[in-house]
Amino acid sequence: MKVVEKVGKTIDEAIELGLQEFGVLRDEVIIEVLEEPSKGLFGLIGSRPAKVKLTLKDNPSRRVNRFLSDVFKSMDLPVEVSITEREQMIHVNMEGPDLGVLIGRRGETLDSLQYLVNLIVNKDQEVRHKVILDVEGYRQRREETLQKLASRLADKAKQRGRSVVLEPMNSQERRIIHTALQGRDDIYTFSEGEEPFRKIIISPKK
């Protein structure tokens, strides 16, 4: 946990200096008063400033940032991380040069890292959070690619009159395919197989 000690003419002034250094609000820190201010003799001699210790409270977003920072440091990879937290959802976008290594083949590395981050963030926690990792909008581009693929293969299944089998995908990508085609009345989709080799079948309706 991050800790800082500050001094000021008053306790509030010392606290404010600590909040400014952390860049957080008052309810995001634990405050301990180390020394009360004293005016000293005649208000001049032996005067003493206030001294406080501020400890940054732990939260899911900070656990995410701390874990990722350690990973990137060990990889000697410069990455700029931006985190947005809303209710129990935490979205993390990462930017930097040569981040293809974080994505991997069809996002496999990114999915593995996301899995690890979710384990770390939710360990021994009563309230669970879902963390979504992204690299410079990769997931949005991948979703658009899968939607186009779904439409093209659905047309193919209808034209040929037989099922089309897609390559194995993770549950998130399978969900994109199912959602993209759920409004069509000429084909239907289902999944078969065991993880991590579970795949989608697109079949024409008879």
C-alpha positions in Angstrom: 0.0 0.0 0.0 1.2 3.5 -0.7 1.9 5.7 2.4 2.9 9.3 2.6 3.6 11.6 5.6 2.9 15.3 5.3 3.3 18.4 7.6 1.3 21.6 7.5 0.3 24.5 9.7 -3.0 22.7 10.4 -4.1 19.1 10.2 -6.4 19.9 7.3 -3.6 21.5 5.4 -1.3 18.5 5.9 -4.1 16.2 4.8 -4.7 18.3 1.7 -1.0 18.1 0.7 -1.2 14.3 1.0 -4.4 14.1 -1.1 -2.8 16.3 -3.8 0.2 14.0 -4.0 -1.9 10.9 -4.3 -4.4 12.6 -6.6 -7.4 11.1 -4.7 -10.4 12.2 -2.6 -10.5 12.1 1.2 -12.6 8.9 1.4 -9.9 7.0 -0.6 -7.3 7.2 2.2 -6.8 6.2 5.8 -5.7 9.2 7.9 -3.6 9.0 11.0 -2.6 12.2 12.9 1.0 11.8 14.0 1.5 15.2 15.6 -1.0 17.9 16.6 0.0 21.4 15.7 1.4 23.6 18.6 1.8 27.4 18.7 4.6 27.2 21.3 5.5 29.9 23.9 3.8 33.2 23.1 2.7 31.7 19.8 6.3 32.0 18.5 8.9 30.0 20.3 8.8 26.2 19.9 5.9 26.2 17.5 5.3 22.8 15.9 3.4 22.0 12.6 0.8 19.3 12.2 2.0 15.9 10.9 -0.2 13.3 9.3 0.1 9.9 7.7 -2.1 9.0 4.7 -2.4 5.4 3.6 -4.0 4.8 0.2 -7.0 2.4 0.6 -6.8 -0.7 -1.6 -9.5 -1.2 -4.2 -10.0 -3.5 -7.3 -8.7 -0.9 -9.8 -5.5 -0.4 -7.8 -5.0 -4.2 -7.5 -5.3 -4.5 -11.3 -2.9 -1.6 -11.9 -0.4 -3.0 -9.4 -0.4 -6.5 -10.9 -0.2 -5.3 -14.5 2.6 -2.9 -13.6 4.6 -5.8 -12.2 4.0 -7.9 -15.3 5.1 -5.1 -17.7 8.1 -4.3 -15.6 9.3 -7.9 -15.7 8.8 -7.9 -19.5 10.6 -4.6 -19.8 7.5 -3.4 -21.8 6.5 0.3 -21.7 2.7 0.3 -21.4 0.3 3.2 -20.6 -2.7 1.8 -18.7 -6.0 3.6 -18.3 -8.6 2.0 -16.0 -12.4 2.7 -15.8 -14.4 1.2 -13.0 -18.2 1.2 -13.0 -20.1 -0.9 -10.4 -18.5 -4.4 -10.7 -17.0 -3.9 -14.1 -13.4 -2.8 -14.6 -12.3 -1.9 -18.2 -8.6 -1.6 -18.8 -7.1 -0.2 -22.0 -3.4 -0.5 -22.7 -1.4 1.5 -25.2 2.2 1.5 -26.2 4.6 0.5 -28.9 4.8 -3.1 -30.1 1.9 -4.4 -27.9 1.1 -7.2 -30.3 2.9 -9.5 -27.8 0.1 -8.8 -25.3 -2.6 -9.8 -27.8 -1.1 -13.0 -29.2 -2.7 -15.3 -31.8 -6.4 -14.3 -32.1 -6.2 -12.6 -28.7 -5.1 -15.8 -26.8 -2.4 -14.0 -24.8 -4.7 -11.2 -23.9 -7.4 -13.6 -22.8 -4.9 -15.5 -20.6 -3.7 -12.3 -19.0 -7.3 -11.2 -18.4 -8.0 -14.6 -16.7 -5.0 -14.1 -14.4 -6.0 -10.5 -13.6 -9.5 -11.6 -12.6 -8.1 -14.3 -10.3 -5.8 -11.7 -8.6 -8.5 -9.1 -8.2 -11.2 -11.4 -6.8 -9.0 -13.5 -4.5 -10.5 -13.4 -1.0 -13.0 -10.7 -1.9 -16.7 -10.8 -1.0 -17.7 -8.6 -3.9 -16.5 -10.0 -7.2 -15.5 -7.7 -10.1 -15.2 -8.6 -13.8 -12.1 -7.2 -15.5 -11.9 -6.7 -19.2 -8.5 -6.1 -20.8 -8.1 -4.4 -24.1 -5.1 -3.3 -26.2 -5.8 -0.1 -28.2 -9.4 -1.1 -29.1 -8.4 -4.6 -30.3 -11.5 -6.3 -28.8 -13.9 -3.9 -30.7 -12.0 -4.6 -34.0 -12.1 -8.4 -33.3 -15.9 -8.2 -32.5 -16.5 -6.5 -35.8 -14.4 -9.1 -37.6 -16.4 -11.9 -36.0 -19.7 -10.3 -36.8 -18.7 -10.1 -40.5 -17.4 -13.7 -40.4 -20.7 -14.9 -38.9 -22.8 -13.2 -41.6 -20.6 -14.6 -44.4 -20.6 -18.2 -43.0 -24.4 -18.0 -42.4 -25.0 -17.1 -46.0 -22.7 -20.0 -47.0 -24.6 -22.5 -44.9 -27.9 -21.3 -46.4 -26.6 -21.4 -50.0 -25.0 -24.9 -49.6 -27.8 -26.3 -47.5 -25.5 -27.9 -45.0 -23.8 -26.9 -41.7 -20.7 -24.9 -41.4 -18.3 -25.6 -38.6 -16.2 -22.8 -37.2 -12.8 -23.1 -35.6 -12.7 -23.4 -31.8 -13.3 -20.1 -29.9 -13.5 -19.0 -26.3 -16.9 -18.4 -24.7 -16.7 -14.6 -25.3 -16.1 -14.9 -29.0 -18.8 -17.7 -29.4 -21.2 -15.3 -27.7 -20.5 -12.7 -30.3 -21.2 -15.1 -33.1 -24.5 -16.4 -31.5 -25.7 -12.8 -30.9 -24.8 -11.7 -34.4 -27.0 -14.4 -35.9 -29.8 -14.7 -33.4 -32.1 -12.4 -35.5 -32.0 -14.6 -38.6 -34.8 -17.0 -39.3 -33.1 -19.0 -42.0 -30.3 -20.5 -39.9 -29.6 -21.5 -36.3 -26.4 -21.8 -34.3 -25.3 -24.1 -31.5 -22.0 -25.1 -29.8 -20.5 -28.5 -29.3 -17.3 -30.0 -27.9 -15.4 -29.4 -24.7 -13.3 -26.4 -23.7 -10.9 -25.2 -25.0 -11.9 -26.9 -28.3 -15.6 -26.0 -28.2 -16.8 -24.7 -31.5 -19.9 -23.2 -33.1 -22.0 -24.9 -35.8 -24.1 -22.8 -38.2 -26.9 -24.8 -39.7 -29.6 -23.9 -42.3 -33.2 -24.4 -41.2 -35.1 -27.0 -43.2 
